[in-house]
Amino acid sequence: MKSGVFGGLFDPPHIGHLIIAQHVFEEFHLHRVLFVPSGHPPHKSTYSAYHNRYEMTKLAISGNEHFALSDVERRISDTTYTIETIKALKEQTTDELYLMIGSDQWLEIETWKDPEELFRECRIVVMRRSHHEVKKESKFFDRIMISTAPLIDISSTMIRSRIQKNLSVRYLVEPDVLEYIRQNNLYKM
């Protein structure tokens, strides 16, 4: 069995996440894509409460039988590093893990905790993001797989900004996610 591991803040999860996850699922013949909302990421300092991001992600993926949700990072009280998440997931499954990262993350991978070990523990799929080329300079370049997923120029930052400006985010997030944002008054200034 092959499982994609798609981590992120998902603050909020949006249609771009879903399109890319579906593409990688099909492109690499995965059995499922596991969405892993970040607990306490080392490169971010401001984000919504975990339970809100978890619940929105659950709503966003609910219509796809090949998408699953993990709360593995909820149980890590300190900074959540990708290598520790992958190790925790490997304790829960015998699946071969395919870590899905954006090309923006790829540019920083050598600064991550134990990147060499990360490459031993899982396969890494890099997906293109706007303004971030998949550079070949990294010593790990020959060990990644580059997805042909379409470039979806939607970001959670843009969605939060639109909500703060009272602009529509219809068609950018799933309807259930939009309703959750409204009910919980998220992203208002």
ChimeraX attribute file (.defattr): number of C-alpha atoms within 10 A of each C-alpha:
attribute: neighborCount
match mode: 1-to-1
recipient: residues
	/A:1	11
	/A:2	16
	/A:3	23
	/A:4	28
	/A:5	27
	/A:6	23
	/A:7	19
	/A:8	19
	/A:9	20
	/A:10	23
	/A:11	24
	/A:12	28
	/A:13	27
	/A:14	24
	/A:15	18
	/A:16	18
	/A:17	23
	/A:18	17
	/A:19	15
	/A:20	21
	/A:21	24
	/A:22	18
	/A:23	16
	/A:24	24
	/A:25	20
	/A:26	13
	/A:27	12
	/A:28	15
	/A:29	13
	/A:30	18
	/A:31	15
	/A:32	22
	/A:33	26
	/A:34	23
	/A:35	24
	/A:36	22
	/A:37	28
	/A:38	28
	/A:39	27
	/A:40	20
	/A:41	18
	/A:42	14
	/A:43	9
	/A:44	9
	/A:45	7
	/A:46	8
	/A:47	16
	/A:48	13
	/A:49	10
	/A:50	19
	/A:51	13
	/A:52	17
	/A:53	22
	/A:54	25
	/A:55	16
	/A:56	26
	/A:57	25
	/A:58	20
	/A:59	18
	/A:60	24
	/A:61	23
	/A:62	14
	/A:63	9
	/A:64	12
	/A:65	9
	/A:66	16
	/A:67	22
	/A:68	18
	/A:69	18
	/A:70	16
	/A:71	15
	/A:72	18
	/A:73	24
	/A:74	16
	/A:75	9
	/A:76	16
	/A:77	9
	/A:78	11
	/A:79	14
	/A:80	18
	/A:81	19
	/A:82	20
	/A:83	19
	/A:84	17
	/A:85	19
	/A:86	19
	/A:87	13
	/A:88	14
	/A:89	18
	/A:90	15
	/A:91	9
	/A:92	10
	/A:93	11
	/A:94	11
	/A:95	14
	/A:96	15
	/A:97	22
	/A:98	25
	/A:99	23
	/A:100	26
	/A:101	21
	/A:102	20
	/A:103	21
	/A:104	17
	/A:105	17
	/A:106	24
	/A:107	16
	/A:108	10
	/A:109	17
	/A:110	14
	/A:111	10
	/A:112	16
	/A:113	14
	/A:114	14
	/A:115	15
	/A:116	14
	/A:117	10
	/A:118	19
	/A:119	15
	/A:120	9
	/A:121	17
	/A:122	18
	/A:123	17
	/A:124	21
	/A:125	22
	/A:126	22
	/A:127	24
	/A:128	21
	/A:129	20
	/A:130	13
	/A:131	9
	/A:132	13
	/A:133	14
	/A:134	19
	/A:135	10
	/A:136	10
	/A:137	8
	/A:138	14
	/A:139	9
	/A:140	15
	/A:141	13
	/A:142	8
	/A:143	13
	/A:144	14
	/A:145	15
	/A:146	18
	/A:147	18
	/A:148	13
	/A:149	18
	/A:150	13
	/A:151	13
	/A:152	14
	/A:153	10
	/A:154	16
	/A:155	20
	/A:156	18
	/A:157	10
	/A:158	13
	/A:159	22
	/A:160	19
	/A:161	16
	/A:162	15
	/A:163	18
	/A:164	13
	/A:165	12
	/A:166	10
	/A:167	11
	/A:168	11
	/A:169	17
	/A:170	10
	/A:171	10
	/A:172	18
	/A:173	22
	/A:174	20
	/A:175	14
	/A:176	14
	/A:177	22
	/A:178	22
	/A:179	14
	/A:180	16
	/A:181	17
	/A:182	13
	/A:183	9
	/A:184	10
	/A:185	11
	/A:186	17
	/A:187	18
	/A:188	13
	/A:189	9
